[in-house]
Amino acid sequence: MVSRVERSPFSGWWWTVDRWLLSSLGALMVMGVVFTMAGSPPVAERLGLSTFYFVNRHLMFLGPAIVIMTIISFLSPRLVRRAALLLFIAGMIGVFAALQYGVEVKGARRWIMGLQPSEFVKPAFVILAAWAFSEGARRSDVPGTTFAVLLLPATIIPFMLQPDFGQTVLICAVWAGLFFMAGLHWLWVAGIGGIGAIGAIGAYKFLPHVRVRIDKFLNAGDGVATNPGNSFQSDIAVESFVQGGWLGKGPGEGTLKRILPDSHTDFIFAVAGEEFGLVACLFLLSVFAFIVLRGFLIAARNEDPFCRFATAGLVMLFGLQSAINMAVNLHLVPAKGMTLPFISYGGSSLLSLAIAMGFLIAVTRRRPRSEIFERVE
C-alpha cells in the first residue's frame, strides 16, 4: 500500500489517478490476451507460422504499451498538449511517408516500417481539437474554433488518400461531438451534419472501395456477395454467436474461427461469442460501457475546460471504435477494418490505444482547485 503522507511522484500519482478506470483497462488487457489465444492460432497455422505466433507478438507489444500508458499518465495537462502536438506532427509525417513509400495492403497504403501512422494521429488529434475548442469557448480573443475547424480537413484528407474511410469516419464523429460540446449555434451543427451527409454520398459515388463495401453489406444474403470478403466474414461472425449460445462451446472448441481470415483482429469478438458465449460478450461490452460512462461522468465534473473536452473526446474515440467493431461483428454496419480496443491483435493499434488511455488517465487525475483556476486564468 502507498501511504497518503508519502511525498513521491508515484504516491502523488496513485492518490490522484482514477483507479476504476485503471482497473477496467487492466481487465480489458487480460481479456485481450485470453481472446487472442483463442482467435489467433488458426490464422497463424494458415500462414505457416508457429501456433502462438500472434499471441507472442501481442504480449511483446502489450508490455511496452503498459509502460507507455503509465508514463504518459504522469503528465500534467500542459505536457499532455505538448506531447500531443509532437505526436500529431510525427504521425502526419508518417502518413505522408506511407502514401509515398508504404507497403500496399488490400488496396491501401497505410503501413510503413511495420507501423500504421494514422493510428497514432487519432489520440493526438483529439487532444489538439479539445485544446482548440476549449480555448475558443473560454476566450473570445483566441481563434480556437477556427483552428479546430481547419484541423479536421488537414487530418482527414491524407487519411482519405490512403484510403482509410473507417478512421476518417471515426475522427469526424469525435470532432462533431466536441463541436457540439463547445456550445456553438445549432445552425452550425446542422450545417456540419449536412456536410457529413454530402461527404458520405460523395464517398459512395466516387470511391470504389467504399461503394463495394456498402453494396456487399446491403446485398448480403441474396446471392450477390457469395465470395469471401466483407459480407462473408460478417455472415460467419453472426453464425459464431448463434452457435456459441449463452455459455459458448468452451475455450479452443470453436470451429468457425478456422474460416474467418481476420479472426485475430477485426472479428475477434465473434470468436469470443462462439467459444465463451453471449454472457462473456455482454460482460466485455459492460466493461467498455463502464469506461465510457465513467469518463463522461468525470468530464462533467471537471472544472478545467481543456481536461473536460479532452476526457470527453478520448472516451468518444474509445467508445465509438469499440461500438463500430462490435457492430461489424454483428453485421449491423459495413466492415471497416477497425480493431476492438485492447482485445484485437495489432501492434500499432495497441500502442496507439495505450497513448490515448495514458492521455485519458492524465487528464482525469484529481488536482487542487487552485491549480485548475491558475491554469484557466
N, C-alpha and C positions, 0 to 999 in steps of 0.2 A: 504494500500500500504506500501511496505517496502522501506525506504529511502536508496539511494546508499551510503550516508555518515554514515549510522549506522554501528557500528562495533560490530557484534554479530555473533555467529555461524549460526543462521538462515538467517541473511541478507547475509552473505558470501555464504551460500548455494543457496539462492534464485537467486542471481545475477550471479551465475556461472552454474546453472543447465540448461539443455536444456528443456525449457518449452513446446516445441512442442511435444517432447517425453512424457513428463509428462502428458500433456493434452490428448494425444492419448491413453495412458494406462488407464487414468481415464475414457475415453469414453468406452473402452472395458469392464471395470469393471461394469459400469452402464448397458451396453447391456447384460452382463453376468447374472445380476440379473433378467432382463426382460425375457431373454430366458429360464432361469432356472424356472421361474414362469410358463412359457408356457409348458416346456417339462417334468417337474418332477412330477406333481400331478398324472398322470395316473400310473406311476411306484410306487409311494407311496401307492396308493389305491390297486394295485395288491398285494403289500406286506403286506397289512393290517395295514399300518401306517396312521397317520394323513395326510390330503391332502397336506399341505405345509411343511411336514417334511424336505424334501431335500432343500426347499427354506430357511427355518430357519437355517439348517446346513450350507448352502452356505454362508449366512450372518454371521454366527458365525465364520467361517474361514476367511471371507473377511476382517473383522475388524483387526485381528492380522496380516493378510497379508499386509495390507496397512501400519501398524505400522512398520513391519519388513522391508518392501521395503524402507520406509522413513529413518529409522535408518541406514541401510546399505548404502544408497545413500550419507551419510555424510562422509563415509570412504575415506581415501587417497588411492592411488594405492598400497602403501606398506601394509596398513592394509587390503585391498581387497585380496591381495595374502595370507596373514596370515590367514584371515578368511576362504578363500577357502581351504587352506591346512587342517585346523581343521575340516571343514565341510566334506571334502573328507574322512579323516580318520574315522570320526564318521559314515558317510554314508556307507562306506565299511564294518565297523564292523556290522552295521545294516543289510546289505545284507547277510553277512555270518550267522548272527543270524537268519534271516528269512529262510535261507536254512535249518537250523537245527531245529528251534523251531517255525517257522512261520505257519500260517494257510494256507492250500492248497485251492486255489480258481481257478476253471476251469483248474485244472491240473498243476498249477504253485504255487510256494511258494515265494511270493513277499511281503507279508504283515506280520507285527509284531507290536503288541500293537496299532493296528488301523492305522499304517502309512506304506507307501511304501518307504523304504530307498533308493532304486535306483533313485527315483525322485530327491532326494537331492544331489546325486552324480553328476548328469548331469551338473549343473552350476559350481560346484567346479572343475569338470574335465576340463571344457572349460577354466577356469581361469588358472589352472595349466598347461594345454597344451599351452595356449597363452604365459604364462611366460617362459616356456621352449623353445618354438620356437623363441620368441623374443630375448632371451639371446643367443641362438645358432646362430641367424642371425647377432647379434650385435658384439659378441666376439668369436673369433675362439678358444680361450683357455678354453671356457666353454662348456662342453658336453651337451648343452641344447637339441640339436636334438636327441641325443641318449636317453636322459631321456624321451623325448616326444614319441619316438618310443616304449620304454619299458612301458610307462604309458598306452598305448592303450590296449595291451593284459591283463595287470594287472587289467584293469577295465572291459573289455567285457567278459572275461572268467567266472567270477562269475555271470554276467548277463545271460549268455547262460545256466548256470547250473540251473537257477531258473525255467523254462527258460523264457527269455524276449527278443525275437528276434527283436521286434519293437524298443525298446530302444537301442539295440545293433546296429541296422542299423543307427539309428539317430546319435549316438555318433560317429560311424565310418565315417559317411558323414561329420560331423562337423570337425572331426580330419583331414580328407582328404583335406577339404577346407583350414584349417590352414597350412597343409603341403605344399599345392600349393602356399599359400601366402608367405611362407618362402623363396621362390625362389630357391628351390632345383632343381637339374637337371631333365629334362623331362623323362629320363630313370627311375628315382626313381618313378615318377608319374605313368608311365606305369606299373612298377613293382607292385606298391601298388594297381593299378586298377586290375591287373591280380590276385593278392592275394584275393581281394574282390570278383571277379567273381568266383574263386575256392571255396571261403568260402560260397557263396550263393548256388552254386551247391551242395556242401557237406551238407549244412543245409537241402536242399530239399531231398537229398538222405537218410540222416541218422537221421533226426529229424522228427518224425511222425507228431507232431503238425504243423510244418511248411509246410510239404507236404499236409496235409489236407486242410489248409487254401488256399494254392495256387491252389490245384485241385478244390476246391469249387469255387474259383474266375474264373478259366479258363472254368469250366463246367457249369457256371451259365446259366440258360435259356434253357438247353437241357434236363431237367428232371432228371439230376443226383443229383443236390443239391436242393431237394424238402423239406427237413426237416428244421425246424427253426435253423438257425445258421448264420455264417458269410454272406453267399450269400443271405439268406432270408432277413436279415436286410438291406443289401445293395440294394436289389431289392425294398424293401418297401421305403427306403430312396430316391431312384431315383423317385419313383412314387409320393412321397411327393412334390418334386419340380415341377413335371408335374401338379399335382392338384392345387398347390398354385399359379401357373402362375406368372404374373408380380407383382401383388399387394397383393397376399395372401388371405386366407379365413377370416382373422381377428383374433385378439388375443383370444385364448381359443376355437376357432372354428375348430381346426384341429382334424381329426379322425384317421389318420394313426398312430399317436404317441401312440395310445392306444394298438397297437400290436407290437410296437418297444420295445424290452426288455431294450435297453440302450438309450432310447430317452433323458435321462437327462445327459448322459456322452458322449459316442463316437459318437452318432448320433443326437446331439442337433442342428447341422447345418441344418439337414433335417427338423426338427421341425420348425426352423426359416423360411425355404423355404416354408413350407405349410401354416403357419399362417401369415407370414409377406411378403412373396413374394420374387421374384428374385431381386427386387430393394433393399430391405433391405439386402439381402445376398451380393449383389455387393457392397453396402456401407460398410458392415462388412469386406469384402475382401479388400476394398480400405484402411481401417484403418490398417489392418495387413500389407499391402504392404507399406503404408506410414512409419510405424515404421521400417521396414526392410530397405527401401531405405534411410530413414533419418539416420539410424545407419551406413550404408555403407558410406554415404557422410561424416559423422563426422569422421569415421575411416580413410578415405582417406586424410582428412585434419589434422589429429592428428600427431604431431611430436614426441610423445612418443611412442617408438616401442611396449612396453607392452600394453599400452592403445589402440593402433591401432589393435593389434592382438586380444585383449580381446573383444573390441567392435564388430569386425567382427565375432568372434566366437559366441558371445552371440546372435547377431541378426540372424546368421545362425541357431542356435539352435531353436530360437523362430520362425523363418520363416519356417523352414523345418517341425517342429512339426505341425504348422498351416496348411501348404500345404498338409501334409500327412493325417491329419484328414479330411479336406475338400475333398481330392481326394477319400478317403474311402467312404464318403457320396455320392459321385457322381459315385461310382463303377469304378473308374479308377485304383485303386490298391487294393490288398487284404487287408482285415480288419486286423488292428494291435493293437487294444485296446489302442489308443492314444487319449488323450483329446485335445479339442480345447482351447488354452490358454485363461484363464480368462473368458471363456464362459461356458465350461462344468462344471458340478458338480464334486467335488473331493477335499478333504481337503489337501492331500499330494501334489497333482498337483498344487493347488492354492498357497500353502506356498512355494513350490519349485520355481514356476514362480515369486513369489514376491522376493525371494532371487536373482534369475537371473536378474530381471529387476532392483533391487536395485544395483547389481553389474554394470549393464549397465549404469544407471544414474551416478554412482560414477566415472566410467572411462571415461565418456563423458563430465564431468564438465570442464569448461574452467579454465585453470590455467596459471599463468605467465610463459613466455618462460624461464626465469632464473631458475624457479623451475624445469621445464622439463629437461633442459640441465644439471642441477646439479644432477638429478637422473640418467641420461643417462651416464654421465661420470664416 
